[in-house]
């Protein structure tokens, strides 16, 4: 069966420090991968998606970047965190892009930038 | 205006009550999802539907494509149903749009 792992679960980082959140998927090949952010009191917002190794699309301009070094690995990074980067980050995957497809979510990472 | 609107924002019910959460959307979609987010933040997909009605246990989801509206019903609600329920829509690309969520509290 397919599973998705996301870590760490919680993270407190000082402003200006780097960030690396990792997400891996097991049990499937060539998944579509997504990073979402849920800011306090707001809905989930798509940050990045990837349809294959090295293929990253960004939905919103921001202080973050994403990389997909392996088929089932998706990394969210920042060189210098801002206070506004605080939030709940979710990784997700789907078999097919968008069309009538079920999405599977990781457990999320709660990031607090202090 | 958000592309996906949910109501109510907050809902408190007594155990055993029938619960309805509504979702309206303004864009063309390929599918609609109902998700459940627990206090720790983890999200579970409850339903994905593109037409009609689906039922899992005490949960029922319906969608009316013409009216761009979906409802999530919980029958015989229980305190363990307390969570945030999120409506999301898939478009014909790699994008999902999410509602702000409905925080449900079921009291014993």
Interface residues (C-beta under 8 A of the other chain):
Chain A: X32 X34 X36 X41 X42 X43 X44 X45 X46 X49 X51 X57 X59 X88 X90 X97 X98 X99 X100 X101 X102 X103 X104 X105 X106 X107 X108 X110
Chain B: X2 X4 X30 X31 X33 X35 X40 X41 X42 X43 X44 X45 X48 X50 X86 X88 X90 X91 X92 X93 X94 X95 X96 X98 X99 X100 X101
